[in-house]
Amino acid sequence: QELRRWLRRLHEEMQITSVFVTHDQEEALEVADRIVIMNDGKIEQEGTPEELFEHPKTPFVMSFLGEVNTFHGRVQNGRAIFPGMEAAFPEHPNADVKAARAYARPHELDIHRSRTEERCLPATVRHVNPAGAVAKIELLLVDQETIVQANLSRERYLELQLQHGDAVFVVPRQLRIFVGEEYWQNAVA
């Protein structure tokens, strides 16, 4: 971290342009003004750290830049359908079924004790790690195969008082949905 701060200050003081090659995503996001992400010698996406993190254009970029939860499902008739959850998806109003994947980062998930909206995934708490700045909650979804992680603020964790085995509902505040390699951001505030 000290090297990153030094490098950032050096660039600001000297007003120079440099190319920095790294496999450390956190380092790239912290040091760079612009990033180029490559996969097998091909450019996947180029942009500012914020653009890449918030608006990934491919599943590779989404997964490459930090921890993600992946939900497998389909789109059909204007709906995105995932195990235990449906959401409006007007980008695909057709009756033909297309495979879809939705991605959400752990900090983009909330947990509720009861079903609060249509975009809820029934789950069971598998593990709780309350140590640190955030509480990390590991959950098993209703399909009994998909494991997701939600990172909750200390306040939210204390409010919920989660225990191993609790039945809960996972609520994505934001989903990034890919149908093939096409991408849609489906945000919920």
N, C-alpha and C positions, 0 to 999 in steps of 0.2 A: 504494500500500500504506500509505503514511503517512496519507493521508486516511481510509482504512478503519479504521485503528487509532484515529485521533482520533474518528471518528464512533462507534465502538463504546464508547470511554471516555466520551464525552459522554452516551450513552444510559444507561450504568451509573451515572454520577455524578448525573445529573439525574432519573433514574427517569421518563423520558418515553416516550410512545408516538409513533412517527412512521411515515409511509408513504414509502418510498423506491422510486422507479421506476427500473429499470435494464434494459439489454439485456445486461449483462455478467454471465454466469452465475457466474463466480468471485467477483465482487464480492458478488452476492446470497448465495451460500453462506457467505461469510466474515462479512458484516455482519448478516444477518437472524437473528431468532429463529424467524420463520415466513415462509414464502414462498408466493406464489400464482403459478402458472405459467399464462399465458394464451396461446391460439392462436386467431387470427382473432376476437378479442373474446369467446371462450368460455373459461371456467376449465377447464383440463385436470386440475390437481391442486393441493391445498393441504396444507401440513404443515411440519414442521421441515426444515432443510437435510438432516439425516441421513435422515429418512424418504423424502424425495424422491429423494435420491441412491441409497439402498439398495433402495427399493421403489417404483420408478416404476410408475404404473398404466396408462400408455399408451406406445406406441412414440415418440410425440412427446416426452414428458417424458424418456424414456431417452436419446434422441438429443440433446435440448436441453442436458442437464446433463453435458457433457463428451464426450470422444472415445469412440467405440464401434466395435466390429467387428460386422458383421451377417452372419448365416448364414441362407440361405434353404433351406427344406426342407418337411417335412410331418410330421403326426402321424397314427398309425393303429395299431390293435390294441395300445394301451398302450406304443407306442414313438415317440420323436421321432427322425426320420431326416433327417440332413443329409449332404451330399456327404462320404463317407469316414468318417462317424461315426454311431453310434446310441447312444441313451440311453433308459433306462426313462422312461416318461411315463404313469403310471397315471391321470392326470386325463382321458385320452381313450382308454378301453378299446374303443371301437367300431371296426368294420371300415371305416367310411366314412373317406375320406382328407380331411384338412383342411390347407390351406396354413399354414405356421408360419414364424416368424422367431425366431431366437435372437440375443441380444445379449450381448456380453462386452466389458468395458473392457480396454484393453491391459495394465493391471496384474493382471488376473484370468486371464491366459493364461500358461502355462508352456511350455517347449520341452524335448523329450526326444530323445535320439539314436535310441531304438528304441521300438517300440510297447509301452506299459506297461499299457494298459487299453483297454476298449471305447470309451471316450470320447477318442479320439485322431484328429486330422485330419492326414493326410499332407500335407506341404508342402515347398517349396524355399525356402531363404534367398535373398532378392533383394537386400537391402541391410542393412548393419550400421552403426549410428551409436553408437559406444561413448562419445562425449563427454558429460560431464555426470553427474548423480547416478544416472541409470539408463541402461542400454544400450537403444536403440530398434532393434528387429529387424523389418524388413519381410519378409513371407512371402507366397508365392504358393501357394494351396491346390491340391490334386490336380485340381480341376475346371478348372484353368488360366485361371480368370476372377477368382476371389475373392482380393483382396489384404487381408491383415490385418496389424496391428501388435501386437507383444508388447513390453512394457516389462519388462526383467529387471533385477534388482539387479546391481551391479557384480560381486559374488561369483559369482552364478549365471552371468553372462556369461563370466567368466574360467574357470569350471569347464567350460563347454561349448566354449569356443574356436570359436565359430561363424564360418564364412566364406561368402562369396557362393557359391551353387550347392550348398551342403550339403543333403542330404535329411534331414528331421527330422519330428517329430510335434508338433503343437500340442495342448496339453492344457488345456481350459478348466476352471478351478477353480470357476467359477460361471457359470451361464447364466441369463438371464432370457428366458423363452419366451413369445411372444405368438401366440395363435391368433385371427386377426381382431384385435379390440381387447382380448380377454381375456388376462390375464397370470398366469403361474406363475413362481415363482423356483425354479430347480432347482440347488441349491447342492451343491458337492462340497468337502469339507474336505481 
